[in-house]
């Protein structure tokens, strides 16, 4: 599957400050800490110097999570006037803030080092650690950040997100599904397909509903099918031919997608759709 490179940066390049940066800066005053942290993360990827002074003040925020992500974003923005403030954060009371500050100072400006190297891998490692051992809120923020990583780090993050679908909190599981639904996040369609399939029978209706929606999209219920390579080893070969005379085969795939789209989180409807799915996918005997 073709990977979309630097999707986030390109998206921001096509938007003016009034389109996004200023709006995000306003949301920094929100009472919901999670929303504040999300805006801090996105402002880092925007790499605009406009929020510099506000972000510097957030280095003294009462929340260690906000301080940590502010350090990371300031490193990405790369304004030299902020470097001294980042150096001081190496004495923060929170261990994760100190580690992030050490990374930021060592690799400042972070935007100048997009290739795979020690600093970038340390950055990814912080996210993985948070996903594995943080609080539920911290895990959700890590998931949000992973969804907007550059290549190749997004590819390395993908299996960690799939593994985290075993998390006991359904809200975390649902956020993971939402994150991996991004086109640039799905680096292995086969792993994605089976992870989504397993979530179709989740104990939580909202998680089932999200999984059903994504399975519907994978099977083309919205009109667009994935390329043939994405279906290899998943959908029966006879159904994924490009011959125009075989359009009814593609319609068969879409019909299963429609069944998932209409099921929502209803377990009985999902089970019926899964029976239809079984008829179009490659069985274990066919793989051997």
C-alpha positions as protocol buffer text, in pm:
chain_id: "A"
residue {
  index: 1
  type: UNK
  ca { x: 0 y: 0 z: 0 }
}
residue {
  index: 2
  type: UNK
  ca { x: 133 y: 343 z: -89 }
}
residue {
  index: 3
  type: UNK
  ca { x: 214 y: 556 z: 214 }
}
residue {
  index: 4
  type: UNK
  ca { x: 127 y: 924 z: 223 }
}
residue {
  index: 5
  type: UNK
  ca { x: 444 y: 1114 z: 319 }
}
residue {
  index: 6
  type: UNK
  ca { x: 436 y: 1424 z: 540 }
}
residue {
  index: 7
  type: UNK
  ca { x: 58 y: 1449 z: 510 }
}
residue {
  index: 8
  type: UNK
  ca { x: 22 y: 1670 z: 816 }
}
residue {
  index: 9
  type: UNK
  ca { x: 287 y: 1921 z: 705 }
}
residue {
  index: 10
  type: UNK
  ca { x: 139 y: 1947 z: 354 }
}
residue {
  index: 11
  type: UNK
  ca { x: -207 y: 2001 z: 503 }
}
residue {
  index: 12
  type: UNK
  ca { x: -80 y: 2286 z: 719 }
}
residue {
  index: 13
  type: UNK
  ca { x: 114 y: 2440 z: 430 }
}
residue {
  index: 14
  type: UNK
  ca { x: -215 y: 2477 z: 245 }
}
residue {
  index: 15
  type: UNK
  ca { x: -385 y: 2658 z: 530 }
}
residue {
  index: 16
  type: UNK
  ca { x: -337 y: 3016 z: 652 }
}
residue {
  index: 17
  type: UNK
  ca { x: -288 y: 3115 z: 1017 }
}
residue {
  index: 18
  type: UNK
  ca { x: -646 y: 3239 z: 1027 }
}
residue {
  index: 19
  type: UNK
  ca { x: -763 y: 2897 z: 912 }
}
residue {
  index: 20
  type: UNK
  ca { x: -607 y: 2696 z: 1189 }
}
residue {
  index: 21
  type: UNK
  ca { x: -333 y: 2842 z: 1408 }
}
residue {
  index: 22
  type: UNK
  ca { x: -536 y: 3129 z: 1549 }
}
residue {
  index: 23
  type: UNK
  ca { x: -835 y: 2902 z: 1607 }
}
residue {
  index: 24
  type: UNK
  ca { x: -613 y: 2653 z: 1790 }
}
residue {
  index: 25
  type: UNK
  ca { x: -465 y: 2931 z: 2002 }
}
residue {
  index: 26
  type: UNK
  ca { x: -815 y: 3032 z: 2114 }
}
residue {
  index: 27
  type: UNK
  ca { x: -885 y: 2675 z: 2222 }
}
residue {
  index: 28
  type: UNK
  ca { x: -582 y: 2685 z: 2452 }
}
residue {
  index: 29
  type: UNK
  ca { x: -813 y: 2863 z: 2698 }
}
residue {
  index: 30
  type: UNK
  ca { x: -1055 y: 2570 z: 2712 }
}
residue {
  index: 31
  type: UNK
  ca { x: -1136 y: 2427 z: 3054 }
}
residue {
  index: 32
  type: UNK
  ca { x: -1091 y: 2071 z: 2923 }
}
residue {
  index: 33
  type: UNK
  ca { x: -726 y: 1979 z: 2968 }
}
residue {
  index: 34
  type: UNK
  ca { x: -745 y: 1717 z: 2695 }
}
residue {
  index: 35
  type: UNK
  ca { x: -857 y: 1975 z: 2439 }
}
residue {
  index: 36
  type: UNK
  ca { x: -577 y: 2209 z: 2550 }
}
residue {
  index: 37
  type: UNK
  ca { x: -318 y: 1934 z: 2508 }
}
residue {
  index: 38
  type: UNK
  ca { x: -450 y: 1839 z: 2165 }
}
residue {
  index: 39
  type: UNK
  ca { x: -416 y: 2200 z: 2049 }
}
residue {
  index: 40
  type: UNK
  ca { x: -61 y: 2215 z: 2186 }
}
residue {
  index: 41
  type: UNK
  ca { x: 26 y: 1902 z: 1988 }
}
residue {
  index: 42
  type: UNK
  ca { x: -125 y: 2034 z: 1665 }
}
residue {
  index: 43
  type: UNK
  ca { x: 47 y: 2372 z: 1702 }
}
residue {
  index: 44
  type: UNK
  ca { x: 376 y: 2187 z: 1710 }
}
residue {
  index: 45
  type: UNK
  ca { x: 300 y: 2029 z: 1375 }
}
residue {
  index: 46
  type: UNK
  ca { x: 181 y: 2365 z: 1240 }
}
residue {
  index: 47
  type: UNK
  ca { x: 531 y: 2503 z: 1311 }
}
residue {
  index: 48
  type: UNK
  ca { x: 408 y: 2860 z: 1327 }
}
residue {
  index: 49
  type: UNK
  ca { x: 592 y: 3102 z: 1559 }
}
residue {
  index: 50
  type: UNK
  ca { x: 268 y: 3289 z: 1632 }
}
residue {
  index: 51
  type: UNK
  ca { x: 178 y: 3088 z: 1950 }
}
residue {
  index: 52
  type: UNK
  ca { x: 537 y: 3099 z: 2084 }
}
residue {
  index: 53
  type: UNK
  ca { x: 476 y: 3326 z: 2384 }
}
residue {
  index: 54
  type: UNK
  ca { x: 159 y: 3146 z: 2488 }
}
residue {
  index: 55
  type: UNK
  ca { x: 332 y: 2809 z: 2466 }
}
residue {
  index: 56
  type: UNK
  ca { x: 626 y: 2933 z: 2673 }
}
residue {
  index: 57
  type: UNK
  ca { x: 382 y: 3027 z: 2950 }
}
residue {
  index: 58
  type: UNK
  ca { x: 244 y: 2671 z: 2933 }
}
residue {
  index: 59
  type: UNK
  ca { x: 583 y: 2538 z: 3043 }
}
residue {
  index: 60
  type: UNK
  ca { x: 462 y: 2635 z: 3392 }
}
residue {
  index: 61
  type: UNK
  ca { x: 122 y: 2469 z: 3353 }
}
residue {
  index: 62
  type: UNK
  ca { x: -1 y: 2266 z: 3650 }
}
residue {
  index: 63
  type: UNK
  ca { x: -46 y: 1960 z: 3428 }
}
residue {
  index: 64
  type: UNK
  ca { x: 270 y: 1761 z: 3354 }
}
residue {
  index: 65
  type: UNK
  ca { x: 106 y: 1635 z: 3033 }
}
residue {
  index: 66
  type: UNK
  ca { x: 53 y: 1989 z: 2906 }
}
residue {
  index: 67
  type: UNK
  ca { x: 411 y: 2084 z: 2999 }
}
residue {
  index: 68
  type: UNK
  ca { x: 551 y: 1776 z: 2828 }
}
residue {
  index: 69
  type: UNK
  ca { x: 368 y: 1831 z: 2500 }
}
residue {
  index: 70
  type: UNK
  ca { x: 446 y: 2204 z: 2511 }
}
residue {
  index: 71
  type: UNK
  ca { x: 817 y: 2119 z: 2525 }
}
residue {
  index: 72
  type: UNK
  ca { x: 777 y: 1890 z: 2227 }
}
residue {
  index: 73
  type: UNK
  ca { x: 582 y: 2147 z: 2025 }
}
residue {
  index: 74
  type: UNK
  ca { x: 826 y: 2428 z: 2097 }
}
residue {
  index: 75
  type: UNK
  ca { x: 1107 y: 2203 z: 1977 }
}
residue {
  index: 76
  type: UNK
  ca { x: 915 y: 2141 z: 1655 }
}
residue {
  index: 77
  type: UNK
  ca { x: 848 y: 2513 z: 1603 }
}
residue {
  index: 78
  type: UNK
  ca { x: 1221 y: 2567 z: 1650 }
}
residue {
  index: 79
  type: UNK
  ca { x: 1234 y: 2935 z: 1753 }
}
residue {
  index: 80
  type: UNK
  ca { x: 1582 y: 2992 z: 1901 }
}
residue {
  index: 81
  type: UNK
  ca { x: 1441 y: 3235 z: 2161 }
}
residue {
  index: 82
  type: UNK
  ca { x: 1267 y: 2940 z: 2328 }
}
residue {
  index: 83
  type: UNK
  ca { x: 1576 y: 2721 z: 2366 }
}
residue {
  index: 84
  type: UNK
  ca { x: 1675 y: 2859 z: 2708 }
}
residue {
  index: 85
  type: UNK
  ca { x: 1325 y: 2787 z: 2841 }
}
residue {
  index: 86
  type: UNK
  ca { x: 1351 y: 2429 z: 2714 }
}
residue {
  index: 87
  type: UNK
  ca { x: 1690 y: 2389 z: 2883 }
}
residue {
  index: 88
  type: UNK
  ca { x: 1531 y: 2493 z: 3213 }
}
residue {
  index: 89
  type: UNK
  ca { x: 1263 y: 2224 z: 3168 }
}
residue {
  index: 90
  type: UNK
  ca { x: 1533 y: 1961 z: 3220 }
}
residue {
  index: 91
  type: UNK
  ca { x: 1486 y: 2040 z: 3591 }
}
residue {
  index: 92
  type: UNK
  ca { x: 1108 y: 1987 z: 3582 }
}
residue {
  index: 93
  type: UNK
  ca { x: 955 y: 1793 z: 3872 }
}
residue {
  index: 94
  type: UNK
  ca { x: 805 y: 1535 z: 3631 }
}
residue {
  index: 95
  type: UNK
  ca { x: 1030 y: 1264 z: 3488 }
}
residue {
  index: 96
  type: UNK
  ca { x: 857 y: 1248 z: 3150 }
}
residue {
  index: 97
  type: UNK
  ca { x: 881 y: 1626 z: 3109 }
}
residue {
  index: 98
  type: UNK
  ca { x: 1253 y: 1607 z: 3189 }
}
residue {
  index: 99
  type: UNK
  ca { x: 1305 y: 1328 z: 2933 }
}
residue {
  index: 100
  type: UNK
  ca { x: 1116 y: 1520 z: 2667 }
}
residue {
  index: 101
  type: UNK
  ca { x: 1316 y: 1835 z: 2745 }
}
residue {
  index: 102
  type: UNK
  ca { x: 1644 y: 1642 z: 2712 }
}
residue {
  index: 103
  type: UNK
  ca { x: 1528 y: 1517 z: 2372 }
}
residue {
  index: 104
  type: UNK
  ca { x: 1419 y: 1867 z: 2268 }
}
residue {
  index: 105
  type: UNK
  ca { x: 1747 y: 2034 z: 2366 }
}
residue {
  index: 106
  type: UNK
  ca { x: 1958 y: 1760 z: 2207 }
}
residue {
  index: 107
  type: UNK
  ca { x: 1774 y: 1780 z: 1875 }
}
residue {
  index: 108
  type: UNK
  ca { x: 1666 y: 2143 z: 1858 }
}
residue {
  index: 109
  type: UNK
  ca { x: 1505 y: 2236 z: 1624 }
}
residue {
  index: 110
  type: UNK
  ca { x: 1314 y: 1910 z: 1586 }
}
residue {
  index: 111
  type: UNK
  ca { x: 1172 y: 2017 z: 1250 }
}
residue {
  index: 112
  type: UNK
  ca { x: 1524 y: 2001 z: 1105 }
}
residue {
  index: 113
  type: UNK
  ca { x: 1559 y: 1627 z: 1176 }
}
residue {
  index: 114
  type: UNK
  ca { x: 1270 y: 1448 z: 998 }
}
residue {
  index: 115
  type: UNK
  ca { x: 1473 y: 1138 z: 913 }
}
residue {
  index: 116
  type: UNK
  ca { x: 1492 y: 823 z: 1121 }
}
residue {
  index: 117
  type: UNK
  ca { x: 1759 y: 874 z: 1387 }
}
residue {
  index: 118
  type: UNK
  ca { x: 1810 y: 852 z: 1763 }
}
residue {
  index: 119
  type: UNK
  ca { x: 1620 y: 1169 z: 1846 }
}
residue {
  index: 120
  type: UNK
  ca { x: 1315 y: 1073 z: 1644 }
}
residue {
  index: 121
  type: UNK
  ca { x: 1318 y: 722 z: 1786 }
}
residue {
  index: 122
  type: UNK
  ca { x: 1339 y: 861 z: 2139 }
}
residue {
  index: 123
  type: UNK
  ca { x: 1035 y: 1072 z: 2058 }
}
residue {
  index: 124
  type: UNK
  ca { x: 842 y: 768 z: 1936 }
}
residue {
  index: 125
  type: UNK
  ca { x: 957 y: 571 z: 2238 }
}
residue {
  index: 126
  type: UNK
  ca { x: 798 y: 831 z: 2467 }
}
residue {
  index: 127
  type: UNK
  ca { x: 467 y: 779 z: 2291 }
}
residue {
  index: 128
  type: UNK
  ca { x: 493 y: 401 z: 2313 }
}
residue {
  index: 129
  type: UNK
  ca { x: 578 y: 418 z: 2683 }
}
residue {
  index: 130
  type: UNK
  ca { x: 276 y: 639 z: 2744 }
}
residue {
  index: 131
  type: UNK
  ca { x: 50 y: 407 z: 2545 }
}
residue {
  index: 132
  type: UNK
  ca { x: 168 y: 109 z: 2749 }
}
residue {
  index: 133
  type: UNK
  ca { x: 181 y: 251 z: 3101 }
}
residue {
  index: 134
  type: UNK
  ca { x: 15 y: 594 z: 3114 }
}
residue {
  index: 135
  type: UNK
  ca { x: -326 y: 687 z: 3251 }
}
residue {
  index: 136
  type: UNK
  ca { x: -621 y: 647 z: 3017 }
}
residue {
  index: 137
  type: UNK
  ca { x: -618 y: 1019 z: 2936 }
}
residue {
  index: 138
  type: UNK
  ca { x: -245 y: 1006 z: 2868 }
}
residue {
  index: 139
  type: UNK
  ca { x: -292 y: 705 z: 2641 }
}
residue {
  index: 140
  type: UNK
  ca { x: -558 y: 886 z: 2439 }
}
residue {
  index: 141
  type: UNK
  ca { x: -325 y: 1182 z: 2392 }
}
residue {
  index: 142
  type: UNK
  ca { x: -46 y: 949 z: 2282 }
}
residue {
  index: 143
  type: UNK
  ca { x: -285 y: 789 z: 2032 }
}
residue {
  index: 144
  type: UNK
  ca { x: -375 y: 1131 z: 1897 }
}
residue {
  index: 145
  type: UNK
  ca { x: -6 y: 1217 z: 1855 }
}
residue {
  index: 146
  type: UNK
  ca { x: 77 y: 885 z: 1688 }
}
residue {
  index: 147
  type: UNK
  ca { x: -191 y: 947 z: 1426 }
}
residue {
  index: 148
  type: UNK
  ca { x: -4 y: 1253 z: 1296 }
}
residue {
  index: 149
  type: UNK
  ca { x: 352 y: 1118 z: 1300 }
}
residue {
  index: 150
  type: UNK
  ca { x: 570 y: 1145 z: 992 }
}
residue {
  index: 151
  type: UNK
  ca { x: 696 y: 846 z: 799 }
}
residue {
  index: 152
  type: UNK
  ca { x: 869 y: 617 z: 891 }
}
residue {
  index: 153
  type: UNK
  ca { x: 765 y: 662 z: 1254 }
}
residue {
  index: 154
  type: UNK
  ca { x: 397 y: 627 z: 1177 }
}
residue {
  index: 155
  type: UNK
  ca { x: 475 y: 284 z: 1032 }
}
residue {
  index: 156
  type: UNK
  ca { x: 660 y: 186 z: 1350 }
}
residue {
  index: 157
  type: UNK
  ca { x: 373 y: 313 z: 1567 }
}
residue {
  index: 158
  type: UNK
  ca { x: 108 y: 113 z: 1379 }
}
residue {
  index: 159
  type: UNK
  ca { x: 167 y: -230 z: 1544 }
}
residue {
  index: 160
  type: UNK
  ca { x: 174 y: -70 z: 1890 }
}
residue {
  index: 161
  type: UNK
  ca { x: -170 y: 78 z: 1827 }
}
residue {
  index: 162
  type: UNK
  ca { x: -306 y: -256 z: 1708 }
}
residue {
  index: 163
  type: UNK
  ca { x: -173 y: -425 z: 2023 }
}
residue {
  index: 164
  type: UNK
  ca { x: -334 y: -156 z: 2237 }
}
residue {
  index: 165
  type: UNK
  ca { x: -677 y: -257 z: 2104 }
}
residue {
  index: 166
  type: UNK
  ca { x: -664 y: -503 z: 2396 }
}
residue {
  index: 167
  type: UNK
  ca { x: -688 y: -210 z: 2640 }
}
residue {
  index: 168
  type: UNK
  ca { x: -967 y: -260 z: 2899 }
}
residue {
  index: 169
  type: UNK
  ca { x: -1106 y: 93 z: 2860 }
}
residue {
  index: 170
  type: UNK
  ca { x: -1348 y: 103 z: 2562 }
}
residue {
  index: 171
  type: UNK
  ca { x: -1286 y: 475 z: 2512 }
}
residue {
  index: 172
  type: UNK
  ca { x: -917 y: 402 z: 2453 }
}
residue {
  index: 173
  type: UNK
  ca { x: -1004 y: 122 z: 2211 }
}
residue {
  index: 174
  type: UNK
  ca { x: -1240 y: 346 z: 2018 }
}
residue {
  index: 175
  type: UNK
  ca { x: -982 y: 627 z: 1994 }
}
residue {
  index: 176
  type: UNK
  ca { x: -731 y: 377 z: 1856 }
}
residue {
  index: 177
  type: UNK
  ca { x: -977 y: 271 z: 1587 }
}
residue {
  index: 178
  type: UNK
  ca { x: -1039 y: 634 z: 1497 }
}
residue {
  index: 179
  type: UNK
  ca { x: -664 y: 700 z: 1476 }
}
residue {
  index: 180
  type: UNK
  ca { x: -579 y: 405 z: 1255 }
}
residue {
  index: 181
  type: UNK
  ca { x: -863 y: 496 z: 1021 }
}
residue {
  index: 182
  type: UNK
  ca { x: -631 y: 765 z: 881 }
}
residue {
  index: 183
  type: UNK
  ca { x: -507 y: 661 z: 536 }
}
residue {
  index: 184
  type: UNK
  ca { x: -144 y: 735 z: 620 }
}
residue {
  index: 185
  type: UNK
  ca { x: -162 y: 529 z: 940 }
}
residue {
  index: 186
  type: UNK
  ca { x: -267 y: 202 z: 773 }
}
residue {
  index: 187
  type: UNK
  ca { x: 69 y: 64 z: 667 }
}
residue {
  index: 188
  type: UNK
  ca { x: -40 y: -302 z: 657 }
}
residue {
  index: 189
  type: UNK
  ca { x: -389 y: -361 z: 521 }
}
residue {
  index: 190
  type: UNK
  ca { x: -398 y: -726 z: 627 }
}
residue {
  index: 191
  type: UNK
  ca { x: -316 y: -648 z: 991 }
}
residue {
  index: 192
  type: UNK
  ca { x: -565 y: -363 z: 980 }
}
residue {
  index: 193
  type: UNK
  ca { x: -841 y: -583 z: 839 }
}
residue {
  index: 194
  type: UNK
  ca { x: -807 y: -857 z: 1100 }
}
residue {
  index: 195
  type: UNK
  ca { x: -777 y: -608 z: 1385 }
}
residue {
  index: 196
  type: UNK
  ca { x: -1100 y: -440 z: 1274 }
}
residue {
  index: 197
  type: UNK
  ca { x: -1269 y: -778 z: 1230 }
}
residue {
  index: 198
  type: UNK
  ca { x: -1182 y: -876 z: 1587 }
}
residue {
  index: 199
  type: UNK
  ca { x: -1330 y: -549 z: 1717 }
}
residue {
  index: 200
  type: UNK
  ca { x: -1664 y: -621 z: 1551 }
}
residue {
  index: 201
  type: UNK
  ca { x: -1757 y: -840 z: 1847 }
}
residue {
  index: 202
  type: UNK
  ca { x: -1629 y: -600 z: 2112 }
}
residue {
  index: 203
  type: UNK
  ca { x: -1825 y: -588 z: 2439 }
}
residue {
  index: 204
  type: UNK
  ca { x: -1882 y: -215 z: 2390 }
}
residue {
  index: 205
  type: UNK
  ca { x: -2142 y: -99 z: 2138 }
}
residue {
  index: 206
  type: UNK
  ca { x: -1956 y: 221 z: 2044 }
}
residue {
  index: 207
  type: UNK
  ca { x: -1638 y: 24 z: 1970 }
}
residue {
  index: 208
  type: UNK
  ca { x: -1840 y: -225 z: 1762 }
}
residue {
  index: 209
  type: UNK
  ca { x: -2003 y: 61 z: 1578 }
}
residue {
  index: 210
  type: UNK
  ca { x: -1669 y: 222 z: 1493 }
}
residue {
  index: 211
  type: UNK
  ca { x: -1528 y: -114 z: 1379 }
}
residue {
  index: 212
  type: UNK
  ca { x: -1835 y: -177 z: 1164 }
}
residue {
  index: 213
  type: UNK
  ca { x: -1804 y: 168 z: 1007 }
}
residue {
  index: 214
  type: UNK
  ca { x: -1440 y: 107 z: 920 }
}
residue {
  index: 215
  type: UNK
  ca { x: -1509 y: -240 z: 784 }
}
residue {
  index: 216
  type: UNK
  ca { x: -1780 y: -83 z: 567 }
}
residue {
  index: 217
  type: UNK
  ca { x: -1528 y: 168 z: 436 }
}
residue {
  index: 218
  type: UNK
  ca { x: -1270 y: -102 z: 371 }
}
residue {
  index: 219
  type: UNK
  ca { x: -1524 y: -292 z: 163 }
}
residue {
  index: 220
  type: UNK
  ca { x: -1621 y: 11 z: -42 }
}
residue {
  index: 221
  type: UNK
  ca { x: -1964 y: 98 z: 96 }
}
residue {
  index: 222
  type: UNK
  ca { x: -1886 y: 465 z: 38 }
}
residue {
  index: 223
  type: UNK
  ca { x: -1834 y: 401 z: -332 }
}
residue {
  index: 224
  type: UNK
  ca { x: -1456 y: 376 z: -345 }
}
residue {
  index: 225
  type: UNK
  ca { x: -1279 y: 41 z: -317 }
}
residue {
  index: 226
  type: UNK
  ca { x: -920 y: 2 z: -207 }
}
residue {
  index: 227
  type: UNK
  ca { x: -662 y: -107 z: -463 }
}
residue {
  index: 228
  type: UNK
  ca { x: -622 y: -476 z: -546 }
}
residue {
  index: 229
  type: UNK
  ca { x: -298 y: -506 z: -348 }
}
residue {
  index: 230
  type: UNK
  ca { x: -478 y: -404 z: -29 }
}
residue {
  index: 231
  type: UNK
  ca { x: -720 y: -696 z: -70 }
}
residue {
  index: 232
  type: UNK
  ca { x: -459 y: -960 z: -156 }
}
residue {
  index: 233
  type: UNK
  ca { x: -473 y: -1246 z: 93 }
}
residue {
  index: 234
  type: UNK
  ca { x: -798 y: -1112 z: 237 }
}
residue {
  index: 235
  type: UNK
  ca { x: -1065 y: -1113 z: -33 }
}
residue {
  index: 236
  type: UNK
  ca { x: -1106 y: -1415 z: -261 }
}
residue {
  index: 237
  type: UNK
  ca { x: -899 y: -1357 z: -579 }
}
residue {
  index: 238
  type: UNK
  ca { x: -1194 y: -1416 z: -811 }
}
residue {
  index: 239
  type: UNK
  ca { x: -1371 y: -1116 z: -656 }
}
residue {
  index: 240
  type: UNK
  ca { x: -1091 y: -865 z: -707 }
}
residue {
  index: 241
  type: UNK
  ca { x: -1030 y: -886 z: -1079 }
}
residue {
  index: 242
  type: UNK
  ca { x: -997 y: -567 z: -1279 }
}
residue {
  index: 243
  type: UNK
  ca { x: -1187 y: -706 z: -1578 }
}
residue {
  index: 244
  type: UNK
  ca { x: -1482 y: -472 z: -1645 }
}
residue {
  index: 245
  type: UNK
  ca { x: -1698 y: -775 z: -1711 }
}
residue {
  index: 246
  type: UNK
  ca { x: -1652 y: -871 z: -1347 }
}
residue {
  index: 247
  type: UNK
  ca { x: -1809 y: -559 z: -1202 }
}
residue {
  index: 248
  type: UNK
  ca { x: -2067 y: -775 z: -1028 }
}
residue {
  index: 249
  type: UNK
  ca { x: -1780 y: -915 z: -818 }
}
residue {
  index: 250
  type: UNK
  ca { x: -1697 y: -569 z: -688 }
}
residue {
  index: 251
  type: UNK
  ca { x: -2067 y: -517 z: -620 }
}
residue {
  index: 252
  type: UNK
  ca { x: -2057 y: -831 z: -406 }
}
residue {
  index: 253
  type: UNK
  ca { x: -1782 y: -680 z: -195 }
}
residue {
  index: 254
  type: UNK
  ca { x: -1969 y: -352 z: -163 }
}
residue {
  index: 255
  type: UNK
  ca { x: -2289 y: -527 z: -59 }
}
residue {
  index: 256
  type: UNK
  ca { x: -2108 y: -673 z: 242 }
}
residue {
  index: 257
  type: UNK
  ca { x: -1978 y: -326 z: 316 }
}
residue {
  index: 258
  type: UNK
  ca { x: -2331 y: -189 z: 309 }
}
residue {
  index: 259
  type: UNK
  ca { x: -2439 y: -456 z: 558 }
}
residue {
  index: 260
  type: UNK
  ca { x: -2175 y: -335 z: 803 }
}
residue {
  index: 261
  type: UNK
  ca { x: -2263 y: 30 z: 738 }
}
residue {
  index: 262
  type: UNK
  ca { x: -2626 y: -35 z: 826 }
}
residue {
  index: 263
  type: UNK
  ca { x: -2549 y: -242 z: 1135 }
}
residue {
  index: 264
  type: UNK
  ca { x: -2418 y: 35 z: 1359 }
}
residue {
  index: 265
  type: UNK
  ca { x: -2331 y: -119 z: 1693 }
}
residue {
  index: 266
  type: UNK
  ca { x: -2614 y: -373 z: 1686 }
}
residue {
  index: 267
  type: UNK
  ca { x: -2453 y: -706 z: 1767 }
}
residue {
  index: 268
  type: UNK
  ca { x: -2710 y: -919 z: 1586 }
}
residue {
  index: 269
  type: UNK
  ca { x: -2682 y: -717 z: 1265 }
}
residue {
  index: 270
  type: UNK
  ca { x: -2304 y: -728 z: 1286 }
}
residue {
  index: 271
  type: UNK
  ca { x: -2313 y: -1107 z: 1321 }
}
residue {
  index: 272
  type: UNK
  ca { x: -2524 y: -1130 z: 1005 }
}
residue {
  index: 273
  type: UNK
  ca { x: -2281 y: -903 z: 821 }
}
residue {
  index: 274
  type: UNK
  ca { x: -1992 y: -1118 z: 942 }
}
residue {
  index: 275
  type: UNK
  ca { x: -2156 y: -1424 z: 790 }
}
residue {
  index: 276
  type: UNK
  ca { x: -2164 y: -1241 z: 458 }
}
residue {
  index: 277
  type: UNK
  ca { x: -1801 y: -1141 z: 510 }
}
residue {
  index: 278
  type: UNK
  ca { x: -1701 y: -1503 z: 561 }
}
residue {
  index: 279
  type: UNK
  ca { x: -1828 y: -1585 z: 212 }
}
residue {
  index: 280
  type: UNK
  ca { x: -1596 y: -1337 z: 40 }
}
residue {
  index: 281
  type: UNK
  ca { x: -1271 y: -1369 z: 235 }
}
residue {
  index: 282
  type: UNK
  ca { x: -990 y: -1616 z: 187 }
}
residue {
  index: 283
  type: UNK
  ca { x: -1028 y: -1910 z: 427 }
}
residue {
  index: 284
  type: UNK
  ca { x: -743 y: -2081 z: 611 }
}
residue {
  index: 285
  type: UNK
  ca { x: -767 y: -2381 z: 378 }
}
residue {
  index: 286
  type: UNK
  ca { x: -739 y: -2155 z: 74 }
}
residue {
  index: 287
  type: UNK
  ca { x: -429 y: -1987 z: 219 }
}
residue {
  index: 288
  type: UNK
  ca { x: -249 y: -2316 z: 275 }
}
